[in-house]
Amino acid sequence: MVEKLISFSLKNRFVVLLVSACLFAWGIYSVQQNPIDAIPDLSENQVIVFTEWMGRSPQVIEAQVTYPLVSNLQGIPKIKNIRGASMFGMSFVYIIFEDDVDVYWARTRVLERLNYAQRLLPQNVVPTLGPDGTGVGHIFWYHLETNGMDLGEQRALQDWYVKFALQTVPGVAEVASFGGFEKQYQLVLDPLKMQYYNVSMMEVMNAVKANNNDVGGRKFEMSNMAYIVRGLGYIKNIKDVEDITVKNYNAVPVRVKDLGSIQMGGDLRLGIFDENGTGEVVGGIVVMRYGENADKVIKAVKLKMKEVEKGLPEGVSFKTSYDRSELIEQAIESVKGTLIEEMIVVSIVILLFLFHWRSALIILIQLPISVAVGFILLQTFGISSNIMSLTGIALAIGVVVDDGIVMVENAYRTISEKQEEMDSNQQSIEK
């Protein structure tokens, strides 16, 4: 079989060169389409279910949220195992699927089961799915560089402007905000005043909730004109909260400001983000969607950040905290340099030992085609180009070179022996 293949190749050199050129072109196309990353994605095929119930202890979260979810999510097909984690005010459930399961099929099945499991949870507790990313999906970190802007203002700018803009970039699963203070209205109630007016905490909470809402009315006609009636009741500032009426006390309305003070403050924080010991910062983490090209996504995010930066307040700009594209580019350049170095070294060795430039040309053609075939296989089997796979290609180049040198040297020696035998026969005939 091998002899027939070699014989066919020698008799049809144009076909062999054409196939080689097609493989090389296909390899270049595979390099452009294959996802490029620096870190191999060895994370498990999982779906995360996140549930928030602030103010509750881990024991309560475990008993009323995590356990009902874990016990009702176990019937989903193709599940390897389920892990649950409970902490203060939050519950995480990790559903690990088999490796050959499509991640979006898994998310759909989990969402279907959550519609049933939610009936077993406490009122107003809603579980949500985590982003469709992986454990190595944090590809880009940034923070805002400002000139004395309040941390609350920075967090509001990040949450309501920057985050929404960057989430529109193709390939981005989520932009997670960090640092700063999340603004909120805080009611500091006086127990003595509440006791004097005979007002409970629940009455104050219900009054604030009921008065923070727009209501719709009906249409009525007057003087050949139609009017739409609606009530405007959304809270816009602290004074709106202070003027909310809780109840009547001896025919006198008791308002929120009669029971305590209202202030604008920050939500409870479990940690801070500091930049090199110089102070707190506010920023975001860009999480890449599953199976995307990290290098392309990072470039698209940087391009979008230039557009977003035009709308930022004066003196506010972006500063990169972590950029994986640098590691990606260095890994690719390392493989390119290795390939070029080995091609040069092999060519010089063949020229020195064989003194035959056509033999060196065979190796120069063989190396790029072998690498191209490697990238074709990576693209076909859905394996990203990362440090591990690129290093494997670089190591395999040595094996390909050894094989090529042995074959070329053997062919060169065989041709030389045949040539010497023909020369000796010719001389014998002449004599």
Stockholm file with secondary structure:
# STOCKHOLM 1.0

chainA/1-431         MVEKLISFSLKNRFVVLLVSACLFAWGIYSVQQNPIDAIPDLSENQVIVFTEWMGRSPQVIEAQVTYPLVSNLQGIPKIKNIRGASMFGMSFVYIIFEDDVDVYWARTRVLERLNYAQRLLPQNVVPTLGPDGTGVGHIFWYHLETNGMDLGEQRALQDWYVKFALQTVPGVAEVASFGGFEKQYQLVLDPLKMQYYNVSMMEVMNAVKANNNDVGGRKFEMSNMAYIVRGLGYIKNIKDVEDITVKNYNAVPVRVKDLGSIQMGGDLRLGIFDENGTGEVVGGIVVMRYGENADKVIKAVKLKMKEVEKGLPEGVSFKTSYDRSELIEQAIESVKGTLIEEMIVVSIVILLFLFHWRSALIILIQLPISVAVGFILLQTFGISSNIMSLTGIALAIGVVVDDGIVMVENAYRTISEKQEEMDSNQQSIEK
#=GR chainA/1-431 SS CHHHHHHHHHHCHHHHHHHHHHHHHHHHHHHHHSCBCSSCCCCCCEEEEEEECTTCCHHHHIIIIIHHHHHHHTTSTTEEEEEEEEETTEEEEEEEECTTSCHHHHHHHHHHHHHHHGGGSCTTCCCEECCSCCTTCEEEEEEEECSSCCHHHHHHHIIIIIHHHHTTSTTEEEEEEESSCCEEEEEEECHHHHHHTTCCHHHHHHHHHHTSCCEEEEEEEETTEEEEEEECCCCCSHHHHHTCEEEEETTEEEEGGGTEEEEEEECCCSCCCBSTTSCBCCEEEEEECTTCCHHHHHHHHHHHHHHHHTTSCTTCEEEEEEETHHHHHHHHHHHHHHHHHHHHHHHHHHHHHHCCHHHHHHHHHHHHHHHHHHHHHHHHTTCCBCHHHHHHHHHHHHHHHHHHHHHHHHHHHHHHHHHHHHHHHHHHHHC
#=GC SS_cons         CHHHHHHHHHHCHHHHHHHHHHHHHHHHHHHHHSCBCSSCCCCCCEEEEEEECTTCCHHHHIIIIIHHHHHHHTTSTTEEEEEEEEETTEEEEEEEECTTSCHHHHHHHHHHHHHHHGGGSCTTCCCEECCSCCTTCEEEEEEEECSSCCHHHHHHHIIIIIHHHHTTSTTEEEEEEESSCCEEEEEEECHHHHHHTTCCHHHHHHHHHHTSCCEEEEEEEETTEEEEEEECCCCCSHHHHHTCEEEEETTEEEEGGGTEEEEEEECCCSCCCBSTTSCBCCEEEEEECTTCCHHHHHHHHHHHHHHHHTTSCTTCEEEEEEETHHHHHHHHHHHHHHHHHHHHHHHHHHHHHHCCHHHHHHHHHHHHHHHHHHHHHHHHTTCCBCHHHHHHHHHHHHHHHHHHHHHHHHHHHHHHHHHHHHHHHHHHHHC
//
